[in-house]
Amino acid sequence: MSFQPVIPVGGLAGWAFLNKTRERQEASFIASPALKNDLDHFRQNFASITSTDELVKDRRSFRVILSAYGLEDDINSTAFIRKIIDDGVDDRRALSNRLTDKRYKALAQDMQFLVAGSTVAAPDDLHERIVAQFQTRSFERAVGEQNQDMRMAMTLQRELPNLVQGYSSENAQWFAVLGNAPLRKAMETALGLPKEFGALDIDQQVVRLKSAVTRRFNVSSLQALSEPEHMDKLVKRFLVMAQINEMQVSMSPASIALALLQR
């Protein structure tokens, strides 16, 4: 049987336990036979893949790559992913440029060398980057099977600093948060944004998001928010707010307050 992460409790106590044991648990998970076999296959076959058709036909390598970009749910959407890659990223009308979820653009950017007629070479670090991303995201997914809030907290902790590093423009960073579905959901939960938030014009969403971050954390940029001190506060607030949201389904406000005080 493959190793499954252990999350004995939820909330802040569970987060503290996971952080204390993560290195050991992740190493055990990565060493599990199923994960190792998929990566062995990928390492042996990826270099010989020269087109998007070959990629989607090699289902094991295809699954590793999609999982590395957090897109494993699209494993059966082969025509869609082929279109994402074949369109490239240079034309603003390309499919990946028209989607709000920029994980697709990251995939298309890295896989341009598979497009027919392309003169772009594969990035030198692509192979090992995919392996590392696949291992990290696979462990997060396994954690999510035990506790979805923990997975979201890990995603928030990983994705926000990476996003900030990937965009030099501050405005682009804010828009990128809204275009990253898991990160957006985690931020909306942490900041207590209402369901109606998603119906606003995208520019208004950025304004509201900036205002909420400034109000809650006394910082005005995502660069500052991604620094360790604020990042820790953001993740912990997400976990608390996620618990409150869950409690609201079946408990009164007074009961929620009492339950939180007793923790």
Summary of the structure (lengths in Angstrom):
residues: 263
radius of gyration: 19.9
end to end distance: 34.2
largest distance: 64.3
contacts: 756
relative contact order: 0.10
helix: 74%
strand: 0%
